[in-house]
Each structure stands twice: as C-alpha cells, then as structure tokens.
Amino acid sequence: MGIFGQTLFKYMFRRLERDTWLDVFPDSDSFGGKTDVQGHEFVFEHGLTDGVVLGLDYYRMKRISQNDNQNVLQIDLNFDY
C-alpha cells in the first residue's frame, strides 16, 4: 500500500477461548492481548499520496465469560520515504 488513491478494506471476526494461545500471540490491541474474547475488527487504509497512508482500525470486542465490552478506534498516518 502507499500508492495514491489505493484503498483497502478488511474485516475480521475472532473468537479466542480462554487460554487458547500463549499470551504472546493474540493481538495486543484487543483487550491487551488476553484470551476469552470475541468480536469484530474493521480496517480501512487509503493512500493520500505516494508514500502517505491514512489508516483506521476499529475493534468491537467483548469478553466471552464476562459482561465486559471494549471499543477501540486507532488512527494511523504512515509515511514511507
């Protein structure tokens, strides 16, 4: 990515049961990398110019065994020169 006008959309659903993976493997942006979570991740990236990309990453996650939800929006501006 990084080409003017290119756009990327990505959707992922994940469900990680309790103690499914070692703590170093799950995505640290989703409940701090804990297991016992499920939810959705939406990714949008758009090339503003050649070498400049705007990225949005939204997590809508919840704990499986508890009534605890997490919504996270990350905004990135990446430069490749």
mmCIF file of the N, C-alpha and C atoms, coordinates in Angstrom:
data_MODEL
# 
_entry.id   MODEL 
# 
loop_
_atom_site.group_PDB 
_atom_site.id 
_atom_site.type_symbol 
_atom_site.label_atom_id 
_atom_site.label_alt_id 
_atom_site.label_comp_id 
_atom_site.label_asym_id 
_atom_site.label_entity_id 
_atom_site.label_seq_id 
_atom_site.pdbx_PDB_ins_code 
_atom_site.Cartn_x 
_atom_site.Cartn_y 
_atom_site.Cartn_z 
_atom_site.occupancy 
_atom_site.B_iso_or_equiv 
_atom_site.pdbx_formal_charge 
_atom_site.auth_seq_id 
_atom_site.auth_comp_id 
_atom_site.auth_asym_id 
_atom_site.auth_atom_id 
_atom_site.pdbx_PDB_model_num 
ATOM 1   N N  . MET A 1 1  ? 0.861   -1.174  0.000  1.00 0.00 ? 1  MET A N  1 
ATOM 2   C CA . MET A 1 1  ? 0.000   0.000   0.000  1.00 0.00 ? 1  MET A CA 1 
ATOM 3   C C  . MET A 1 1  ? 0.900   1.227   0.000  1.00 0.00 ? 1  MET A C  1 
ATOM 4   N N  . GLY A 1 2  ? 0.371   2.379   -0.111 1.00 0.00 ? 2  GLY A N  1 
ATOM 5   C CA . GLY A 1 2  ? 1.159   3.591   -0.148 1.00 0.00 ? 2  GLY A CA 1 
ATOM 6   C C  . GLY A 1 2  ? 1.142   4.253   -1.504 1.00 0.00 ? 2  GLY A C  1 
ATOM 7   N N  . ILE A 1 3  ? 0.210   3.865   -2.355 1.00 0.00 ? 3  ILE A N  1 
ATOM 8   C CA . ILE A 1 3  ? 0.087   4.451   -3.675 1.00 0.00 ? 3  ILE A CA 1 
ATOM 9   C C  . ILE A 1 3  ? -1.150  5.341   -3.683 1.00 0.00 ? 3  ILE A C  1 
ATOM 10  N N  . PHE A 1 4  ? -1.013  6.531   -4.223 1.00 0.00 ? 4  PHE A N  1 
ATOM 11  C CA . PHE A 1 4  ? -2.110  7.494   -4.241 1.00 0.00 ? 4  PHE A CA 1 
ATOM 12  C C  . PHE A 1 4  ? -3.402  6.872   -4.754 1.00 0.00 ? 4  PHE A C  1 
ATOM 13  N N  . GLY A 1 5  ? -4.468  7.022   -3.980 1.00 0.00 ? 5  GLY A N  1 
ATOM 14  C CA . GLY A 1 5  ? -5.784  6.570   -4.392 1.00 0.00 ? 5  GLY A CA 1 
ATOM 15  C C  . GLY A 1 5  ? -6.114  5.126   -4.087 1.00 0.00 ? 5  GLY A C  1 
ATOM 16  N N  . GLN A 1 6  ? -5.136  4.309   -3.699 1.00 0.00 ? 6  GLN A N  1 
ATOM 17  C CA . GLN A 1 6  ? -5.427  2.915   -3.362 1.00 0.00 ? 6  GLN A CA 1 
ATOM 18  C C  . GLN A 1 6  ? -6.162  2.851   -2.032 1.00 0.00 ? 6  GLN A C  1 
ATOM 19  N N  . THR A 1 7  ? -7.145  1.961   -1.958 1.00 0.00 ? 7  THR A N  1 
ATOM 20  C CA . THR A 1 7  ? -7.933  1.804   -0.743 1.00 0.00 ? 7  THR A CA 1 
ATOM 21  C C  . THR A 1 7  ? -8.001  0.333   -0.363 1.00 0.00 ? 7  THR A C  1 
ATOM 22  N N  . LEU A 1 8  ? -7.930  0.075   0.925  1.00 0.00 ? 8  LEU A N  1 
ATOM 23  C CA . LEU A 1 8  ? -8.019  -1.283  1.452  1.00 0.00 ? 8  LEU A CA 1 
ATOM 24  C C  . LEU A 1 8  ? -9.089  -1.317  2.534  1.00 0.00 ? 8  LEU A C  1 
ATOM 25  N N  . PHE A 1 9  ? -9.998  -2.287  2.428  1.00 0.00 ? 9  PHE A N  1 
ATOM 26  C CA . PHE A 1 9  ? -10.963 -2.579  3.479  1.00 0.00 ? 9  PHE A CA 1 
ATOM 27  C C  . PHE A 1 9  ? -10.705 -4.006  3.934  1.00 0.00 ? 9  PHE A C  1 
ATOM 28  N N  . LYS A 1 10 ? -10.767 -4.219  5.249  1.00 0.00 ? 10 LYS A N  1 
ATOM 29  C CA . LYS A 1 10 ? -10.564 -5.570  5.765  1.00 0.00 ? 10 LYS A CA 1 
ATOM 30  C C  . LYS A 1 10 ? -11.487 -5.761  6.968  1.00 0.00 ? 10 LYS A C  1 
ATOM 31  N N  . TYR A 1 11 ? -12.094 -6.939  7.062  1.00 0.00 ? 11 TYR A N  1 
ATOM 32  C CA . TYR A 1 11 ? -12.946 -7.280  8.200  1.00 0.00 ? 11 TYR A CA 1 
ATOM 33  C C  . TYR A 1 11 ? -12.489 -8.615  8.757  1.00 0.00 ? 11 TYR A C  1 
ATOM 34  N N  . MET A 1 12 ? -12.422 -8.698  10.086 1.00 0.00 ? 12 MET A N  1 
ATOM 35  C CA . MET A 1 12 ? -12.065 -9.951  10.727 1.00 0.00 ? 12 MET A CA 1 
ATOM 36  C C  . MET A 1 12 ? -12.976 -10.186 11.927 1.00 0.00 ? 12 MET A C  1 
ATOM 37  N N  . PHE A 1 13 ? -13.403 -11.418 12.096 1.00 0.00 ? 13 PHE A N  1 
ATOM 38  C CA . PHE A 1 13 ? -14.092 -11.834 13.317 1.00 0.00 ? 13 PHE A CA 1 
ATOM 39  C C  . PHE A 1 13 ? -13.173 -12.812 14.010 1.00 0.00 ? 13 PHE A C  1 
ATOM 40  N N  . ARG A 1 14 ? -13.028 -12.638 15.310 1.00 0.00 ? 14 ARG A N  1 
ATOM 41  C CA . ARG A 1 14 ? -12.188 -13.584 16.042 1.00 0.00 ? 14 ARG A CA 1 
ATOM 42  C C  . ARG A 1 14 ? -12.881 -14.003 17.322 1.00 0.00 ? 14 ARG A C  1 
ATOM 43  N N  . ARG A 1 15 ? -12.637 -15.238 17.667 1.00 0.00 ? 15 ARG A N  1 
ATOM 44  C CA . ARG A 1 15 ? -13.105 -15.786 18.937 1.00 0.00 ? 15 ARG A CA 1 
ATOM 45  C C  . ARG A 1 15 ? -11.962 -16.606 19.501 1.00 0.00 ? 15 ARG A C  1 
ATOM 46  N N  . LEU A 1 16 ? -11.426 -16.153 20.600 1.00 0.00 ? 16 LEU A N  1 
ATOM 47  C CA . LEU A 1 16 ? -10.330 -16.852 21.274 1.00 0.00 ? 16 LEU A CA 1 
ATOM 48  C C  . LEU A 1 16 ? -10.834 -17.323 22.628 1.00 0.00 ? 16 LEU A C  1 
ATOM 49  N N  . GLU A 1 17 ? -11.029 -18.618 22.747 1.00 0.00 ? 17 GLU A N  1 
ATOM 50  C CA . GLU A 1 17 ? -11.471 -19.176 24.022 1.00 0.00 ? 17 GLU A CA 1 
ATOM 51  C C  . GLU A 1 17 ? -10.397 -18.955 25.084 1.00 0.00 ? 17 GLU A C  1 
ATOM 52  N N  . ARG A 1 18 ? -10.776 -19.114 26.314 1.00 0.00 ? 18 ARG A N  1 
ATOM 53  C CA . ARG A 1 18 ? -9.863  -18.917 27.435 1.00 0.00 ? 18 ARG A CA 1 
ATOM 54  C C  . ARG A 1 18 ? -8.650  -19.849 27.291 1.00 0.00 ? 18 ARG A C  1 
ATOM 55  N N  . ASP A 1 19 ? -7.467  -19.265 27.422 1.00 0.00 ? 19 ASP A N  1 
ATOM 56  C CA . ASP A 1 19 ? -6.186  -19.990 27.356 1.00 0.00 ? 19 ASP A CA 1 
ATOM 57  C C  . ASP A 1 19 ? -5.991  -20.751 26.041 1.00 0.00 ? 19 ASP A C  1 
ATOM 58  N N  . THR A 1 20 ? -6.534  -20.219 24.945 1.00 0.00 ? 20 THR A N  1 
ATOM 59  C CA . THR A 1 20 ? -6.381  -20.852 23.637 1.00 0.00 ? 20 THR A CA 1 
ATOM 60  C C  . THR A 1 20 ? -4.953  -20.745 23.120 1.00 0.00 ? 20 THR A C  1 
ATOM 61  N N  . TRP A 1 21 ? -4.327  -19.585 23.327 1.00 0.00 ? 21 TRP A N  1 
ATOM 62  C CA . TRP A 1 21 ? -2.980  -19.313 22.824 1.00 0.00 ? 21 TRP A CA 1 
ATOM 63  C C  . TRP A 1 21 ? -2.092  -18.861 23.969 1.00 0.00 ? 21 TRP A C  1 
ATOM 64  N N  . LEU A 1 22 ? -0.802  -18.951 23.748 1.00 0.00 ? 22 LEU A N  1 
ATOM 65  C CA . LEU A 1 22 ? 0.139   -18.326 24.673 1.00 0.00 ? 22 LEU A CA 1 
ATOM 66  C C  . LEU A 1 22 ? -0.090  -16.821 24.641 1.00 0.00 ? 22 LEU A C  1 
ATOM 67  N N  . ASP A 1 23 ? 0.194   -16.133 25.719 1.00 0.00 ? 23 ASP A N  1 
ATOM 68  C CA . ASP A 1 23 ? -0.079  -14.699 25.834 1.00 0.00 ? 23 ASP A CA 1 
ATOM 69  C C  . ASP A 1 23 ? 0.651   -13.840 24.808 1.00 0.00 ? 23 ASP A C  1 
ATOM 70  N N  . VAL A 1 24 ? 1.709   -14.338 24.198 1.00 0.00 ? 24 VAL A N  1 
ATOM 71  C CA . VAL A 1 24 ? 2.473   -13.530 23.246 1.00 0.00 ? 24 VAL A CA 1 
ATOM 72  C C  . VAL A 1 24 ? 1.860   -13.511 21.850 1.00 0.00 ? 24 VAL A C  1 
ATOM 73  N N  . PHE A 1 25 ? 0.880   -14.391 21.549 1.00 0.00 ? 25 PHE A N  1 
ATOM 74  C CA . PHE A 1 25 ? 0.323   -14.488 20.198 1.00 0.00 ? 25 PHE A CA 1 
ATOM 75  C C  . PHE A 1 25 ? -0.889  -13.605 19.908 1.00 0.00 ? 25 PHE A C  1 
ATOM 76  N N  . PRO A 1 26 ? -1.879  -13.465 20.796 1.00 0.00 ? 26 PRO A N  1 
ATOM 77  C CA . PRO A 1 26 ? -3.059  -12.657 20.450 1.00 0.00 ? 26 PRO A CA 1 
ATOM 78  C C  . PRO A 1 26 ? -2.719  -11.182 20.226 1.00 0.00 ? 26 PRO A C  1 
ATOM 79  N N  . ASP A 1 27 ? -3.575  -10.497 19.483 1.00 0.00 ? 27 ASP A N  1 
ATOM 80  C CA . ASP A 1 27 ? -3.419  -9.078  19.151 1.00 0.00 ? 27 ASP A CA 1 
ATOM 81  C C  . ASP A 1 27 ? -3.474  -8.239  20.426 1.00 0.00 ? 27 ASP A C  1 
ATOM 82  N N  . SER A 1 28 ? -2.426  -7.516  20.720 1.00 0.00 ? 28 SER A N  1 
ATOM 83  C CA . SER A 1 28 ? -2.358  -6.734  21.959 1.00 0.00 ? 28 SER A CA 1 
ATOM 84  C C  . SER A 1 28 ? -3.317  -5.548  21.968 1.00 0.00 ? 28 SER A C  1 
ATOM 85  N N  . ASP A 1 29 ? -3.873  -5.167  20.816 1.00 0.00 ? 29 ASP A N  1 
ATOM 86  C CA . ASP A 1 29 ? -4.836  -4.069  20.767 1.00 0.00 ? 29 ASP A CA 1 
ATOM 87  C C  . ASP A 1 29 ? -6.240  -4.520  21.148 1.00 0.00 ? 29 ASP A C  1 
ATOM 88  N N  . SER A 1 30 ? -6.458  -5.797  21.259 1.00 0.00 ? 30 SER A N  1 
ATOM 89  C CA . SER A 1 30 ? -7.748  -6.354  21.635 1.00 0.00 ? 30 SER A CA 1 
ATOM 90  C C  . SER A 1 30 ? -7.678  -6.864  23.067 1.00 0.00 ? 30 SER A C  1 
ATOM 91  N N  . PHE A 1 31 ? -8.226  -6.098  23.999 1.00 0.00 ? 31 PHE A N  1 
ATOM 92  C CA . PHE A 1 31 ? -8.200  -6.435  25.427 1.00 0.00 ? 31 PHE A CA 1 
ATOM 93  C C  . PHE A 1 31 ? -6.791  -6.722  25.918 1.00 0.00 ? 31 PHE A C  1 
ATOM 94  N N  . GLY A 1 32 ? -5.832  -5.986  25.422 1.00 0.00 ? 32 GLY A N  1 
ATOM 95  C CA . GLY A 1 32 ? -4.456  -6.124  25.890 1.00 0.00 ? 32 GLY A CA 1 
ATOM 96  C C  . GLY A 1 32 ? -3.824  -7.460  25.564 1.00 0.00 ? 32 GLY A C  1 
ATOM 97  N N  . GLY A 1 33 ? -4.345  -8.164  24.562 1.00 0.00 ? 33 GLY A N  1 
ATOM 98  C CA . GLY A 1 33 ? -3.775  -9.445  24.166 1.00 0.00 ? 33 GLY A CA 1 
ATOM 99  C C  . GLY A 1 33 ? -4.300  -10.621 24.966 1.00 0.00 ? 33 GLY A C  1 
ATOM 100 N N  . LYS A 1 34 ? -5.362  -10.422 25.731 1.00 0.00 ? 34 LYS A N  1 
ATOM 101 C CA . LYS A 1 34 ? -5.914  -11.514 26.542 1.00 0.00 ? 34 LYS A CA 1 
ATOM 102 C C  . LYS A 1 34 ? -6.721  -12.472 25.669 1.00 0.00 ? 34 LYS A C  1 
ATOM 103 N N  . THR A 1 35 ? -6.918  -13.679 26.188 1.00 0.00 ? 35 THR A N  1 
ATOM 104 C CA . THR A 1 35 ? -7.826  -14.629 25.556 1.00 0.00 ? 35 THR A CA 1 
ATOM 105 C C  . THR A 1 35 ? -9.188  -14.485 26.225 1.00 0.00 ? 35 THR A C  1 
ATOM 106 N N  . ASP A 1 36 ? -10.148 -15.340 25.894 1.00 0.00 ? 36 ASP A N  1 
ATOM 107 C CA . ASP A 1 36 ? -11.521 -15.259 26.393 1.00 0.00 ? 36 ASP A CA 1 
ATOM 108 C C  . ASP A 1 36 ? -12.216 -14.020 25.828 1.00 0.00 ? 36 ASP A C  1 
ATOM 109 N N  . VAL A 1 37 ? -11.967 -13.732 24.537 1.00 0.00 ? 37 VAL A N  1 
ATOM 110 C CA . VAL A 1 37 ? -12.584 -12.573 23.878 1.00 0.00 ? 37 VAL A CA 1 
ATOM 111 C C  . VAL A 1 37 ? -13.138 -12.990 22.515 1.00 0.00 ? 37 VAL A C  1 
ATOM 112 N N  . GLN A 1 38 ? -14.121 -12.239 22.068 1.00 0.00 ? 38 GLN A N  1 
ATOM 113 C CA . GLN A 1 38 ? -14.627 -12.404 20.708 1.00 0.00 ? 38 GLN A CA 1 
ATOM 114 C C  . GLN A 1 38 ? -15.109 -11.054 20.214 1.00 0.00 ? 38 GLN A C  1 
ATOM 115 N N  . GLY A 1 39 ? -15.082 -10.894 18.895 1.00 0.00 ? 39 GLY A N  1 
ATOM 116 C CA . GLY A 1 39 ? -15.581 -9.647  18.348 1.00 0.00 ? 39 GLY A CA 1 
ATOM 117 C C  . GLY A 1 39 ? -15.101 -9.392  16.937 1.00 0.00 ? 39 GLY A C  1 
ATOM 118 N N  . HIS A 1 40 ? -15.251 -8.138  16.548 1.00 0.00 ? 40 HIS A N  1 
ATOM 119 C CA . HIS A 1 40 ? -15.033 -7.723  15.170 1.00 0.00 ? 40 HIS A CA 1 
ATOM 120 C C  . HIS A 1 40 ? -13.887 -6.705  15.093 1.00 0.00 ? 40 HIS A C  1 
ATOM 121 N N  . GLU A 1 41 ? -13.167 -6.764  13.988 1.00 0.00 ? 41 GLU A N  1 
ATOM 122 C CA . GLU A 1 41 ? -12.153 -5.750  13.691 1.00 0.00 ? 41 GLU A CA 1 
ATOM 123 C C  . GLU A 1 41 ? -12.375 -5.279  12.257 1.00 0.00 ? 41 GLU A C  1 
ATOM 124 N N  . PHE A 1 42 ? -12.442 -3.960  12.094 1.00 0.00 ? 42 PHE A N  1 
ATOM 125 C CA . PHE A 1 42 ? -12.616 -3.336  10.790 1.00 0.00 ? 42 PHE A CA 1 
ATOM 126 C C  . PHE A 1 42 ? -11.377 -2.499  10.497 1.00 0.00 ? 42 PHE A C  1 
ATOM 127 N N  . VAL A 1 43 ? -10.817 -2.646  9.302  1.00 0.00 ? 43 VAL A N  1 
ATOM 128 C CA . VAL A 1 43 ? -9.622  -1.905  8.917  1.00 0.00 ? 43 VAL A CA 1 
ATOM 129 C C  . VAL A 1 43 ? -9.907  -1.151  7.626  1.00 0.00 ? 43 VAL A C  1 
ATOM 130 N N  . PHE A 1 44 ? -9.498  0.104   7.586  1.00 0.00 ? 44 PHE A N  1 
ATOM 131 C CA . PHE A 1 44 ? -9.606  0.928   6.382  1.00 0.00 ? 44 PHE A CA 1 
ATOM 132 C C  . PHE A 1 44 ? -8.265  1.624   6.193  1.00 0.00 ? 44 PHE A C  1 
ATOM 133 N N  . GLU A 1 45 ? -7.692  1.530   5.013  1.00 0.00 ? 45 GLU A N  1 
ATOM 134 C CA . GLU A 1 45 ? -6.460  2.249   4.679  1.00 0.00 ? 45 GLU A CA 1 
ATOM 135 C C  . GLU A 1 45 ? -6.649  2.922   3.328  1.00 0.00 ? 45 GLU A C  1 
ATOM 136 N N  . HIS A 1 46 ? -6.136  4.138   3.220  1.00 0.00 ? 46 HIS A N  1 
ATOM 137 C CA . HIS A 1 46 ? -6.268  4.879   1.965  1.00 0.00 ? 46 HIS A CA 1 
ATOM 138 C C  . HIS A 1 46 ? -4.973  5.637   1.687  1.00 0.00 ? 46 HIS A C  1 
ATOM 139 N N  . GLY A 1 47 ? -4.455  5.506   0.460  1.00 0.00 ? 47 GLY A N  1 
ATOM 140 C CA . GLY A 1 47 ? -3.247  6.211   0.049  1.00 0.00 ? 47 GLY A CA 1 
ATOM 141 C C  . GLY A 1 47 ? -3.559  7.665   -0.255 1.00 0.00 ? 47 GLY A C  1 
ATOM 142 N N  . LEU A 1 48 ? -3.101  8.578   0.598  1.00 0.00 ? 48 LEU A N  1 
ATOM 143 C CA . LEU A 1 48 ? -3.340  10.006  0.391  1.00 0.00 ? 48 LEU A CA 1 
ATOM 144 C C  . LEU A 1 48 ? -2.441  10.558  -0.709 1.00 0.00 ? 48 LEU A C  1 
ATOM 145 N N  . THR A 1 49 ? -1.202  10.095  -0.725 1.00 0.00 ? 49 THR A N  1 
ATOM 146 C CA . THR A 1 49 ? -0.243  10.406  -1.780 1.00 0.00 ? 49 THR A CA 1 
ATOM 147 C C  . THR A 1 49 ? 0.628   9.166   -1.950 1.00 0.00 ? 49 THR A C  1 
ATOM 148 N N  . ASP A 1 50 ? 1.554   9.188   -2.894 1.00 0.00 ? 50 ASP A N  1 
ATOM 149 C CA . ASP A 1 50 ? 2.513   8.088   -2.971 1.00 0.00 ? 50 ASP A CA 1 
ATOM 150 C C  . ASP A 1 50 ? 3.381   8.157   -1.730 1.00 0.00 ? 50 ASP A C  1 
ATOM 151 N N  . GLY A 1 51 ? 3.306   7.144   -0.888 1.00 0.00 ? 51 GLY A N  1 
ATOM 152 C CA . GLY A 1 51 ? 4.130   7.097   0.315  1.00 0.00 ? 51 GLY A CA 1 
ATOM 153 C C  . GLY A 1 51 ? 3.455   7.600   1.576  1.00 0.00 ? 51 GLY A C  1 
ATOM 154 N N  . VAL A 1 52 ? 2.191   8.067   1.520  1.00 0.00 ? 52 VAL A N  1 
ATOM 155 C CA . VAL A 1 52 ? 1.474   8.515   2.722  1.00 0.00 ? 52 VAL A CA 1 
ATOM 156 C C  . VAL A 1 52 ? 0.136   7.787   2.781  1.00 0.00 ? 52 VAL A C  1 
ATOM 157 N N  . VAL A 1 53 ? -0.080  7.057   3.878  1.00 0.00 ? 53 VAL A N  1 
ATOM 158 C CA . VAL A 1 53 ? -1.287  6.242   4.027  1.00 0.00 ? 53 VAL A CA 1 
ATOM 159 C C  . VAL A 1 53 ? -2.000  6.611   5.319  1.00 0.00 ? 53 VAL A C  1 
ATOM 160 N N  . LEU A 1 54 ? -3.309  6.839   5.219  1.00 0.00 ? 54 LEU A N  1 
ATOM 161 C CA . LEU A 1 54 ? -4.163  7.054   6.377  1.00 0.00 ? 54 LEU A CA 1 
ATOM 162 C C  . LEU A 1 54 ? -4.817  5.725   6.707  1.00 0.00 ? 54 LEU A C  1 
ATOM 163 N N  . GLY A 1 55 ? -4.713  5.306   7.965  1.00 0.00 ? 55 GLY A N  1 
ATOM 164 C CA . GLY A 1 55 ? -5.295  4.033   8.380  1.00 0.00 ? 55 GLY A CA 1 
ATOM 165 C C  . GLY A 1 55 ? -6.220  4.202   9.566  1.00 0.00 ? 55 GLY A C  1 
ATOM 166 N N  . LEU A 1 56 ? -7.350  3.517   9.522  1.00 0.00 ? 56 LEU A N  1 
ATOM 167 C CA . LEU A 1 56 ? -8.295  3.459   10.635 1.00 0.00 ? 56 LEU A CA 1 
ATOM 168 C C  . LEU A 1 56 ? -8.489  1.990   10.990 1.00 0.00 ? 56 LEU A C  1 
ATOM 169 N N  . ASP A 1 57 ? -8.438  1.694   12.274 1.00 0.00 ? 57 ASP A N  1 
ATOM 170 C CA . ASP A 1 57 ? -8.589  0.324   12.759 1.00 0.00 ? 57 ASP A CA 1 
ATOM 171 C C  . ASP A 1 57 ? -9.564  0.369   13.931 1.00 0.00 ? 57 ASP A C  1 
ATOM 172 N N  . TYR A 1 58 ? -10.713 -0.300  13.794 1.00 0.00 ? 58 TYR A N  1 
ATOM 173 C CA . TYR A 1 58 ? -11.758 -0.260  14.826 1.00 0.00 ? 58 TYR A CA 1 
ATOM 174 C C  . TYR A 1 58 ? -11.997 -1.667  15.365 1.00 0.00 ? 58 TYR A C  1 
ATOM 175 N N  . TYR A 1 59 ? -11.936 -1.802  16.686 1.00 0.00 ? 59 TYR A N  1 
ATOM 176 C CA . TYR A 1 59 ? -12.192 -3.063  17.370 1.00 0.00 ? 59 TYR A CA 1 
ATOM 177 C C  . TYR A 1 59 ? -13.493 -2.941  18.159 1.00 0.00 ? 59 TYR A C  1 
ATOM 178 N N  . ARG A 1 60 ? -14.395 -3.903  17.987 1.00 0.00 ? 60 ARG A N  1 
ATOM 179 C CA . ARG A 1 60 ? -15.607 -4.007  18.801 1.00 0.00 ? 60 ARG A CA 1 
ATOM 180 C C  . ARG A 1 60 ? -15.570 -5.407  19.397 1.00 0.00 ? 60 ARG A C  1 
ATOM 181 N N  . MET A 1 61 ? -15.054 -5.503  20.606 1.00 0.00 ? 61 MET A N  1 
ATOM 182 C CA . MET A 1 61 ? -14.771 -6.792  21.231 1.00 0.00 ? 61 MET A CA 1 
ATOM 183 C C  . MET A 1 61 ? -15.526 -6.925  22.548 1.00 0.00 ? 61 MET A C  1 
ATOM 184 N N  . LYS A 1 62 ? -15.705 -8.177  22.993 1.00 0.00 ? 62 LYS A N  1 
ATOM 185 C CA . LYS A 1 62 ? -16.283 -8.431  24.309 1.00 0.00 ? 62 LYS A CA 1 
ATOM 186 C C  . LYS A 1 62 ? -15.656 -9.677  24.898 1.00 0.00 ? 62 LYS A C  1 
ATOM 187 N N  . ARG A 1 63 ? -15.650 -9.722  26.221 1.00 0.00 ? 63 ARG A N  1 
ATOM 188 C CA . ARG A 1 63 ? -15.183 -10.918 26.924 1.00 0.00 ? 63 ARG A CA 1 
ATOM 189 C C  . ARG A 1 63 ? -16.261 -11.981 26.814 1.00 0.00 ? 63 ARG A C  1 
ATOM 190 N N  . ILE A 1 64 ? -15.879 -13.218 26.601 1.00 0.00 ? 64 ILE A N  1 
ATOM 191 C CA . ILE A 1 64 ? -16.839 -14.308 26.439 1.00 0.00 ? 64 ILE A CA 1 
ATOM 192 C C  . ILE A 1 64 ? -17.505 -14.652 27.771 1.00 0.00 ? 64 ILE A C  1 
ATOM 193 N N  . SER A 1 65 ? -16.733 -14.771 28.831 1.00 0.00 ? 65 SER A N  1 
ATOM 194 C CA . SER A 1 65 ? -17.272 -15.236 30.110 1.00 0.00 ? 65 SER A CA 1 
ATOM 195 C C  . SER A 1 65 ? -17.733 -14.102 31.021 1.00 0.00 ? 65 SER A C  1 
ATOM 196 N N  . GLN A 1 66 ? -17.578 -12.851 30.602 1.00 0.00 ? 66 GLN A N  1 
ATOM 197 C CA . GLN A 1 66 ? -17.963 -11.719 31.446 1.00 0.00 ? 66 GLN A CA 1 
ATOM 198 C C  . GLN A 1 66 ? -18.760 -10.733 30.608 1.00 0.00 ? 66 GLN A C  1 
ATOM 199 N N  . ASN A 1 67 ? -19.429 -9.821  31.275 1.00 0.00 ? 67 ASN A N  1 
ATOM 200 C CA . ASN A 1 67 ? -20.166 -8.774  30.579 1.00 0.00 ? 67 ASN A CA 1 
ATOM 201 C C  . ASN A 1 67 ? -19.279 -7.534  30.495 1.00 0.00 ? 67 ASN A C  1 
ATOM 202 N N  . ASP A 1 68 ? -18.227 -7.628  29.696 1.00 0.00 ? 68 ASP A N  1 
ATOM 203 C CA . ASP A 1 68 ? -17.239 -6.549  29.575 1.00 0.00 ? 68 ASP A CA 1 
ATOM 204 C C  . ASP A 1 68 ? -16.984 -6.308  28.092 1.00 0.00 ? 68 ASP A C  1 
ATOM 205 N N  . ASN A 1 69 ? -17.265 -5.103  27.626 1.00 0.00 ? 69 ASN A N  1 
ATOM 206 C CA . ASN A 1 69 ? -17.084 -4.754  26.217 1.00 0.00 ? 69 ASN A CA 1 
ATOM 207 C C  . ASN A 1 69 ? -15.933 -3.785  26.046 1.00 0.00 ? 69 ASN A C  1 
ATOM 208 N N  . GLN A 1 70 ? -15.368 -3.772  24.840 1.00 0.00 ? 70 GLN A N  1 
ATOM 209 C CA . GLN A 1 70 ? -14.293 -2.841  24.523 1.00 0.00 ? 70 GLN A CA 1 
ATOM 210 C C  . GLN A 1 70 ? -14.469 -2.361  23.088 1.00 0.00 ? 70 GLN A C  1 
ATOM 211 N N  . ASN A 1 71 ? -14.455 -1.049  22.914 1.00 0.00 ? 71 ASN A N  1 
ATOM 212 C CA . ASN A 1 71 ? -14.471 -0.427  21.596 1.00 0.00 ? 71 ASN A CA 1 
ATOM 213 C C  . ASN A 1 71 ? -13.226 0.436   21.480 1.00 0.00 ? 71 ASN A C  1 
ATOM 214 N N  . VAL A 1 72 ? -12.419 0.181   20.466 1.00 0.00 ? 72 VAL A N  1 
ATOM 215 C CA . VAL A 1 72 ? -11.163 0.902   20.275 1.00 0.00 ? 72 VAL A CA 1 
ATOM 216 C C  . VAL A 1 72 ? -11.090 1.387   18.837 1.00 0.00 ? 72 VAL A C  1 
ATOM 217 N N  . LEU A 1 73 ? -10.762 2.668   18.663 1.00 0.00 ? 73 LEU A N  1 
ATOM 218 C CA . LEU A 1 73 ? -10.519 3.230   17.333 1.00 0.00 ? 73 LEU A CA 1 
ATOM 219 C C  . LEU A 1 73 ? -9.086  3.724   17.296 1.00 0.00 ? 73 LEU A C  1 
ATOM 220 N N  . GLN A 1 74 ? -8.324  3.235   16.324 1.00 0.00 ? 74 GLN A N  1 
ATOM 221 C CA . GLN A 1 74 ? -6.942  3.678   16.145 1.00 0.00 ? 74 GLN A CA 1 
ATOM 222 C C  . GLN A 1 74 ? -6.845  4.396   14.810 1.00 0.00 ? 74 GLN A C  1 
ATOM 223 N N  . ILE A 1 75 ? -6.143  5.517   14.823 1.00 0.00 ? 75 ILE A N  1 
ATOM 224 C CA . ILE A 1 75 ? -5.916  6.288   13.611 1.00 0.00 ? 75 ILE A CA 1 
ATOM 225 C C  . ILE A 1 75 ? -4.412  6.386   13.387 1.00 0.00 ? 75 ILE A C  1 
ATOM 226 N N  . ASP A 1 76 ? -3.963  5.973   12.206 1.00 0.00 ? 76 ASP A N  1 
ATOM 227 C CA . ASP A 1 76 ? -2.541  5.998   11.877 1.00 0.00 ? 76 ASP A CA 1 
ATOM 228 C C  . ASP A 1 76 ? -2.319  6.823   10.624 1.00 0.00 ? 76 ASP A C  1 
ATOM 229 N N  . LEU A 1 77 ? -1.210  7.539   10.612 1.00 0.00 ? 77 LEU A N  1 
ATOM 230 C CA . LEU A 1 77 ? -0.763  8.224   9.425  1.00 0.00 ? 77 LEU A CA 1 
ATOM 231 C C  . LEU A 1 77 ? 0.667   7.748   9.183  1.00 0.00 ? 77 LEU A C  1 
ATOM 232 N N  . ASN A 1 78 ? 0.858   6.952   8.121  1.00 0.00 ? 78 ASN A N  1 
ATOM 233 C CA . ASN A 1 78 ? 2.147   6.325   7.845  1.00 0.00 ? 78 ASN A CA 1 
ATOM 234 C C  . ASN A 1 78 ? 2.826   6.990   6.665  1.00 0.00 ? 78 ASN A C  1 
ATOM 235 N N  . PHE A 1 79 ? 4.121   7.245   6.840  1.00 0.00 ? 79 PHE A N  1 
ATOM 236 C CA . PHE A 1 79 ? 4.945   7.851   5.807  1.00 0.00 ? 79 PHE A CA 1 
ATOM 237 C C  . PHE A 1 79 ? 5.990   6.846   5.348  1.00 0.00 ? 79 PHE A C  1 
ATOM 238 N N  . ASP A 1 80 ? 6.184   6.711   4.048  1.00 0.00 ? 80 ASP A N  1 
ATOM 239 C CA . ASP A 1 80 ? 7.168   5.790   3.501  1.00 0.00 ? 80 ASP A CA 1 
ATOM 240 C C  . ASP A 1 80 ? 8.013   6.554   2.479  1.00 0.00 ? 80 ASP A C  1 
ATOM 241 N N  . TYR A 1 81 ? 9.124   7.082   2.956  1.00 0.00 ? 81 TYR A N  1 
ATOM 242 C CA . TYR A 1 81 ? 10.002  7.860   2.073  1.00 0.00 ? 81 TYR A CA 1 
ATOM 243 C C  . TYR A 1 81 ? 11.406  7.323   2.111  1.00 0.00 ? 81 TYR A C  1 
# 
